[in-house]
């Protein structure tokens, strides 16, 4: 894929994350919701690589925060970028394994671990430097980690596999 196509695809993916994160959320109670934007971040990280996944997550989070709240939660943007980066890196490492079943199981495990490191470890730590209660952010981070891992595994990963299959058929 040439540079122009990558930049265009990045822009489309960022816009898609913003739209899905803002308008296509599935609520579970008053404060808990599935953010479907993380499905796109997962696809970006798997399809284009971890760096691109991080860029999509970071820029989409900053733009989304600014548009809809007027401020930027840099801690969530950094946590989201970490998530996108390491989802892409872990999947690339897992592709060295021959068994598809083992890849799928290890990817599920690594997605949950990366989600918890990103949103329970990194986000509260950074937010604490901005004067936000560490324990409060850990609580929010646990919910975010669970919800984002569900979205990644139920929507993002199968979407990536479908795109990969279509692309493989086209290239034949």
C-alpha positions in Angstrom: 0.0 0.0 0.0 1.5 3.3 -1.0 1.9 6.3 1.3 -1.1 8.3 -0.1 -3.5 5.3 0.4 -2.2 4.8 3.9 -2.8 8.4 4.8 -6.3 8.3 3.3 -7.1 5.1 5.1 -5.9 6.6 8.3 -8.2 9.5 7.9 -11.2 7.3 7.1 -10.4 5.0 10.1 -10.1 8.0 12.4 -13.4 9.4 11.2 -15.0 6.0 11.7 -13.7 5.7 15.2 -15.1 9.2 16.1 -18.5 8.4 14.6 -18.8 5.0 16.3 -17.5 6.2 19.6 -19.9 9.2 19.6 -23.1 7.9 18.1 -23.0 4.1 18.1 -22.6 3.1 21.8 -24.4 0.2 23.4 -25.4 1.2 26.9 -25.4 -1.2 29.9 -26.9 0.8 32.7 -26.3 4.5 33.4 -22.5 4.8 33.0 -21.3 1.6 31.3 -21.3 1.3 27.5 -19.7 -0.6 24.7 -17.6 1.9 22.6 -17.7 0.4 19.1 -14.8 2.7 18.1 -12.4 0.2 19.6 -13.5 -2.3 16.9 -12.1 0.0 14.3 -8.9 0.6 16.4 -8.4 -3.1 16.6 -8.9 -3.5 12.8 -6.5 -0.7 12.1 -3.9 -2.2 14.4 -4.2 -5.7 12.9 -4.5 -4.6 9.3 -2.0 -1.8 9.1 0.2 -2.5 12.2 0.6 -1.3 15.7 2.0 2.2 14.9 -1.1 2.9 12.7 -3.4 1.5 15.4 -1.8 3.9 17.9 -2.1 6.9 15.6 -5.8 6.1 14.8 -6.6 5.6 18.5 -4.7 8.7 19.7 -5.9 11.2 17.1 -9.5 9.9 17.2 -9.6 10.2 21.0 -8.3 13.8 21.0 -10.6 15.0 18.3 -13.6 13.2 19.8 -12.9 14.7 23.3 -12.4 18.2 21.9 -15.6 18.1 19.7 -17.9 16.6 22.3 -16.6 18.0 25.6 -14.4 21.0 24.7 -11.4 19.5 26.5 -8.9 16.8 26.0 -8.4 13.8 28.3 -4.7 13.2 27.3 -4.6 10.2 29.7 -7.3 8.4 27.7 -5.6 9.3 24.4 -2.3 7.9 25.6 -4.0 4.8 27.0 -5.9 4.3 23.7 -2.7 4.7 21.7 -0.9 2.2 23.9 -3.8 -0.2 23.3 -3.6 0.2 19.5 0.1 -0.1 19.4 0.4 -3.3 21.5 -2.6 -5.0 19.9 -0.8 -4.7 16.5 2.5 -5.8 17.9 1.1 -8.8 19.8 -0.8 -10.0 16.7 2.2 -9.7 14.5 4.2 -11.8 17.0 1.4 -14.3 17.2 1.4 -14.8 13.4 4.7 -16.8 13.8 2.6 -19.6 15.3 1.3 -22.2 12.8 -1.9 -23.1 14.5 -4.9 -20.8 13.9 -6.6 -22.0 17.0 -3.6 -21.2 19.2 -3.3 -17.8 17.5 -7.0 -17.1 18.2 -6.8 -18.2 21.9 -3.5 -16.3 22.5 -4.9 -13.2 20.7 -7.9 -13.2 23.0 -5.8 -13.5 26.1 -3.3 -10.8 24.9 -6.2 -8.5 24.0 -7.6 -8.7 27.6 -4.2 -8.2 29.1 -3.3 -5.3 26.9 -6.7 -3.7 27.6 -6.2 -4.0 31.3 -2.6 -2.6 31.1 -3.8 0.3 29.0 -6.9 1.3 30.9 -6.3 0.1 34.4 -2.5 0.6 34.5 -1.5 3.5 32.3 -4.6 5.7 32.2 -5.0 6.1 36.0 -1.3 6.7 36.4 -1.2 9.5 33.9 -4.6 11.0 35.1 -3.1 11.0 38.7 -0.4 13.4 37.5 -3.3 15.8 36.4 -4.8 15.7 39.9 -7.5 13.0 39.3 -8.0 10.4 41.9 -6.1 7.2 41.1 -8.6 4.9 42.6 -11.5 6.6 40.8 -9.7 6.2 37.5 -8.8 2.5 38.3 -12.5 1.8 38.7 -13.4 3.5 35.4 -10.4 1.8 33.8 -11.6 -1.7 34.8 -15.0 -1.1 33.2 -13.4 0.4 30.1 -10.9 -2.5 29.8 -13.7 -5.1 30.0 -15.9 -3.3 27.5 -13.2 -2.5 25.0 -11.8 -6.1 25.1 -15.4 -7.4 24.4 -15.7 -5.0 21.5 -12.3 -5.9 20.1 -12.9 -9.7 20.4 -16.5 -9.8 19.3 -16.5 -7.2 16.5 -13.0 -6.0 15.7 -11.1 -9.3 15.3 -13.8 -11.0 13.3 -14.1 -7.9 11.1 -10.4 -8.0 10.5 -10.5 -11.7 9.6 -13.3 -11.0 7.1 -11.4 -8.2 5.5 -8.3 -10.4 5.3 -10.3 -13.2 3.7 -11.9 -10.8 1.1 -8.5 -9.3 0.3 -6.9 -12.8 -0.1 -9.7 -13.8 -2.6 -9.3 -10.6 -4.6 -5.5 -11.2 -5.0 -6.0 -14.6 -6.5 
